[in-house]
Amino acid sequence: ADPSELTDLGVTQDGATIHVYRRVMESDLRIGIGNIVPHNTLGWSGGSKILFPGVTSEETVCQFHMRAMLPRPDRIFGNVENGVRRDVEAWSEKIGLHYIINTVLTGEQKLYRAVAGHHVRAYRAGVEYAKEVYGVRAPFAADIVLADSYPSDVDFWQGTKGFNAADVVVRDGGTAILVSPFIEGVGPHPEYPVMIGRDDATDLLLALLRDGPAAAPGMDPLAVAVGALIGRMRMRFNMYVYSDGVDDALLASARIRRTRDLSRTLMELNRHYGGHAKVLSIRSGGEVAPELPAQRH
């Protein structure tokens, strides 16, 4: 964006630089309109997230994505009360978001509920409604999880959201198989698969946060950030992809295995896990927030 179109709102308490489009800050009333679904960066979409990237600079958007993808004691995906969401809500107070209107849709894209009001209080009520639609109780931690990434399945960048759902319910050393068409290939961030495959992606992310772009000249910070998150999952459990939309070289760079025969792969994995593997299947994995019994509250 043209820097002259941005207003510098300074630095937040946690060190983030906030740049917002000038015309937005010159307005008398700012209303955020969005939809609430599970999200790997802020727990759930909606609320004040509409400001990022809606009206803020690329640098500001990258900052919260990078923070969200760091190793954290609190799980983000499907958990609204996480540190990154609270930080971003504080950033939103600095910008001034006066009102939100958020929807919760069914799997058939029909209106289930709508909330309106304060960007924190009304939003929290909306998340409770969203849990009724997207929350799924899993009976156990599985050896094998078979997941699709619908409706976020057009490319590899979006489609790996299916691994976020699998991550909640697959045990350490287990296997997640992602089934997705990826009809547009890798998507808008070509470095993303390489970052998934790098064991040092989290270190690179920390360096970017500490030293800025000079720490990784020419690298896409968003690809580094999300790649670091999926890469840590890859190191915790085995990953397979069943898809005709990505080539072998892409999967090799991400260090993700390809399967062309799901039945055979499932039989081989079952033998690997002793012949009585616990298996879970996740449909609409791009918008499902599973929960294990110990995680319920």
C-alpha positions in Angstrom: 0.0 0.0 0.0 1.0 3.6 -0.5 2.5 4.8 2.8 0.8 8.1 2.4 -2.6 6.4 2.6 -1.7 5.0 6.1 -2.0 6.6 9.5 0.6 5.6 12.1 -1.1 4.9 15.4 2.2 4.1 17.2 3.3 1.0 19.0 1.2 -1.1 21.3 2.2 -2.3 24.8 3.3 -5.6 23.3 5.5 -3.9 20.7 3.3 -4.1 17.6 3.3 -1.2 15.1 -0.2 -0.2 14.0 -0.8 1.3 10.6 -4.4 1.9 9.4 -5.8 3.3 6.2 -6.2 7.1 6.7 -9.8 7.2 5.4 -10.9 4.7 7.9 -9.4 6.7 10.8 -11.1 9.8 9.4 -14.5 8.2 9.7 -16.9 8.9 12.6 -18.1 5.4 12.9 -16.4 2.1 12.2 -18.5 -1.1 11.9 -17.0 -4.5 11.5 -19.1 -7.1 9.5 -17.9 -10.7 9.5 -18.6 -14.4 10.0 -17.5 -16.7 12.8 -15.7 -20.0 12.1 -12.7 -21.8 13.7 -9.4 -20.1 12.9 -5.8 -21.1 13.4 -4.5 -17.5 14.1 -7.1 -16.1 16.5 -9.0 -19.2 17.7 -12.2 -18.1 15.8 -12.6 -15.6 13.0 -14.9 -12.6 13.3 -15.0 -9.8 15.9 -12.2 -7.3 15.6 -10.2 -9.6 13.2 -12.0 -7.8 10.3 -9.5 -4.9 10.9 -6.6 -7.3 10.1 -6.2 -7.4 7.1 -9.4 -5.4 6.2 -8.0 -1.9 6.9 -4.5 -2.3 8.3 -1.1 -2.5 6.6 0.6 -5.7 5.5 3.2 -5.1 8.2 0.6 -5.0 10.9 -1.2 -8.1 9.6 2.1 -10.0 9.5 2.9 -9.0 13.1 -0.1 -10.7 14.6 0.2 -13.8 12.3 3.8 -14.2 13.4 2.9 -13.9 17.1 0.1 -16.4 16.7 2.4 -19.0 15.1 4.9 -19.1 17.9 4.9 -22.1 20.3 2.4 -21.2 23.0 1.2 -22.7 26.2 -2.4 -22.0 25.2 -3.9 -23.8 22.2 -5.3 -21.2 19.7 -7.4 -23.2 17.2 -10.9 -23.4 18.5 -10.1 -21.5 21.7 -11.3 -17.9 21.8 -9.6 -17.1 25.1 -6.0 -17.1 23.8 -3.2 -14.5 24.2 -3.1 -13.5 20.6 -6.9 -12.8 20.4 -6.6 -10.7 23.6 -3.6 -8.8 22.1 -5.4 -8.1 18.9 -8.5 -6.9 20.7 -6.3 -4.4 22.6 -4.9 -3.3 19.2 -8.5 -2.8 18.0 -9.2 -0.5 21.0 -6.3 1.6 19.8 -7.9 1.8 16.3 -11.4 2.3 17.6 -14.0 -0.3 16.4 -17.4 1.0 17.4 -19.7 -1.9 16.5 -19.7 -5.3 15.0 -22.3 -7.4 13.1 -21.3 -11.1 12.9 -23.1 -14.1 11.5 -22.9 -17.8 12.3 -23.8 -20.0 9.3 -24.7 -23.6 9.1 -22.8 -26.1 6.9 -25.4 -25.4 4.2 -24.5 -21.7 4.4 -27.8 -20.7 5.9 -28.1 -18.2 8.8 -28.0 -19.9 12.2 -27.5 -16.9 14.4 -26.4 -13.2 14.2 -24.9 -11.0 16.9 -24.3 -7.3 17.0 -22.7 -4.8 19.5 -19.4 -4.5 21.2 -16.4 -6.1 19.4 -15.6 -8.2 22.5 -18.8 -8.8 24.4 -21.1 -9.4 21.4 -18.4 -11.4 19.7 -18.0 -13.8 22.7 -21.7 -14.5 22.5 -21.3 -15.2 18.8 -18.5 -17.7 19.4 -20.8 -19.7 21.8 -23.3 -20.0 19.0 -20.6 -21.0 16.5 -19.5 -23.8 18.9 -23.0 -25.2 18.5 -22.5 -25.5 14.8 -18.8 -26.2 14.4 -17.8 -27.8 17.7 -17.4 -31.6 17.5 -16.8 -34.0 20.5 -14.1 -36.5 19.7 -14.3 -39.7 21.8 -10.5 -40.3 22.0 -7.1 -39.3 20.7 -6.6 -41.2 17.5 -3.7 -43.1 16.0 -5.0 -42.1 12.5 -7.1 -39.1 11.5 -8.6 -38.9 8.0 -9.6 -35.3 7.3 -10.7 -33.2 4.4 -10.3 -29.4 4.3 -13.7 -28.4 2.9 -14.7 -25.5 2.3 -11.1 -24.2 2.4 -9.8 -26.6 -0.2 -9.1 -24.6 -3.3 -5.3 -24.5 -2.8 -2.6 -25.8 -0.6 -2.3 -22.6 1.4 -5.9 -22.7 2.5 -6.3 -26.5 2.4 -3.8 -27.3 5.1 -6.4 -25.9 7.6 -7.6 -29.5 7.7 -4.4 -30.3 9.7 -5.4 -27.8 12.4 -8.5 -29.9 13.2 -6.5 -33.1 13.0 -3.9 -31.7 15.3 -6.4 -31.4 18.1 -7.3 -35.1 18.1 -4.2 -37.1 16.8 -1.8 -38.5 19.3 1.9 -37.9 19.4 3.5 -40.1 16.8 0.1 -40.7 15.1 -0.8 -40.0 11.4 -3.1 -37.4 9.8 -4.2 -37.9 6.2 -5.5 -34.8 4.4 -7.8 -35.3 1.5 -8.2 -32.2 -0.6 -8.5 -31.2 -4.3 -6.1 -28.2 -4.2 -7.4 -27.3 -7.7 -5.4 -24.1 -7.8 -2.1 -25.7 -6.6 0.1 -24.2 -4.0 -1.8 -20.9 -3.7 -0.5 -17.3 -3.2 2.5 -18.1 -1.0 4.9 -20.4 -3.0 7.4 -20.5 -0.2 4.9 -22.0 2.2 5.6 -25.7 1.5 9.3 -25.2 1.9 8.7 -23.5 5.3 6.6 -26.5 6.5 9.5 -28.7 5.6 12.1 -26.7 7.5 12.9 -27.8 11.0 14.2 -24.3 11.8 11.2 -22.4 10.6 10.3 -21.4 14.2 13.8 -20.1 14.8 13.5 -18.1 11.5 10.1 -16.7 12.7 11.6 -15.6 16.0 14.4 -13.9 14.1 11.9 -12.0 12.0 10.0 -10.8 15.0 13.2 -9.8 16.7 15.2 -8.2 13.8 12.6 -7.5 11.1 12.9 -8.4 7.4 16.7 -8.1 7.6 16.6 -11.5 9.4 15.3 -13.2 6.3 15.8 -11.0 3.2 13.2 -11.6 0.5 11.2 -14.2 2.5 7.5 -13.9 2.8 6.8 -13.5 6.6 3.3 -15.0 6.3 4.7 -18.1 4.6 7.3 -18.4 7.4 4.7 -17.9 10.1 2.1 -20.4 9.0 4.8 -22.8 7.7 6.3 -22.8 11.2 3.0 -23.8 12.7 2.3 -26.7 10.3 5.9 -27.7 10.5 5.7 -28.2 14.3 2.7 -30.4 13.7 4.7 -32.4 11.1 7.3 -33.0 13.7 4.7 -34.3 16.2 2.8 -36.6 13.9 3.1 -38.1 10.4 1.4 -36.2 7.5 0.0 -37.6 4.3 -1.8 -35.9 1.5 -4.3 -37.5 -1.0 -4.7 -35.0 -3.8 -4.2 -34.5 -7.6 -3.8 -30.8 -7.2 -0.2 -30.7 -6.0 2.9 -32.3 -7.4 5.5 -34.6 -5.8 8.1 -31.9 -5.6 5.8 -29.6 -3.6 5.0 -32.4 -1.1 8.7 -33.4 -0.9 9.7 -29.8 0.0 7.1 -29.8 2.8 8.3 -33.3 3.9 4.7 -34.6 3.6 4.0 -38.0 2.2 1.7 -38.7 -0.7 -0.9 -41.4 -0.8 -2.6 -42.4 -4.1 -4.5 -45.3 -2.5 -6.3 -44.5 0.7 -7.4 -48.1 1.4 -3.9 -49.4 1.1 -2.4 -46.6 3.1 -5.0 -47.1 5.9 -4.3 -50.9 6.0 -0.5 -50.3 6.2 -0.9 -47.8 8.9 -3.2 -50.1 10.9 -0.5 -52.7 10.8 2.1 -50.2 11.8 0.0 -49.3 14.9 -0.4 -52.9 16.0 -3.5 -54.0 14.1 -6.0 -52.2 16.3 -5.5 -48.5 15.4 -7.9 -46.0 16.7 -9.2 -44.0 13.7 -11.2 -40.8 13.4 -12.7 -39.2 10.3 -13.2 -35.4 10.1 -15.6 -34.0 7.5 -15.6 -30.3 6.6 -12.2 -30.1 8.3 -11.6 -26.5 7.2 -14.4 -25.4 9.6 -14.6 -28.0 12.4 -13.3 -27.4 15.9 -12.9 -30.9 17.5 -12.5 -31.3 21.3 -11.2 -34.2 23.3 -12.9 -35.0 26.6 -10.0 -33.6 28.7 -10.3 -30.3 26.8 -14.0 -29.7 27.5 -15.0 -27.1 30.0 
